[in-house]
Amino acid sequence: MILESIVTTHSSDGQCNVAPMGPLFDGQSDCFELRPFSGSQTLANLTDTKQGVLHITDDVTIFAEAAVRKLNPLPEMVPATLVEGSVLVSACRWYEFEVTFHESSTARASLQCQVVHSGRLRDFCGFNRAKSMVIEAAILATRVDFLPIEEVTKQFVQFEKVIAKTGGADEFEAFEMLKNYVNSCSA
């Protein structure tokens, strides 16, 4: 299964990168697969350092901000325990990992990762329909470079209807930021 999450990585000079990722997780083992795009900062960092932190969170604002690279300033973080990395304070759970295998002959690399430490900060509140739509909108916003903009904006109209019915202030704000980003790409 693909589990929507946030991954933090560090470059070899210590700069932190925060990115939304959908790792392939079987839910049974301490291993998962990341598939970052070629040329991404996440892939560059994991190629250099071979470690990072995967976060499970119900904070959709961070998904939206990280998807369109609006994380300035970076969210509050604390140092990871066993890897050179950072743990998001807003996470529900986190998994510190090391890359055990790397194959990058296609547009998306395949990185096999082994969890070396994990922790829990709080309960997972869950996703209502609006939170789910913000996550879908964030994923779609990351694809504006290779999907027809008409298709993206059409989907955003549908997402907005659901968010208007079921969302709160955080979902409205996150979606508005994503909508503005998509609109700026179509201008």
Secondary structure, DSSP 4 states (H G I P E B T S, - for coil): -B--EEEEEE-TT--EEEEEE--EE-SSSSEEEE-PBTT-HHHHHHHHH-EEEEEE---HHHHHHHHTT--SSPPPEEE-SSSS-EEETT-SEEEEEEEEEEE-SSSB-EEEEEEEEEEE-S------HHHHHHHHHHHHHTTTTTS-HHHHHHHHHHHHHHHHHH--HHHHHHHHHHHHHHHHHH-
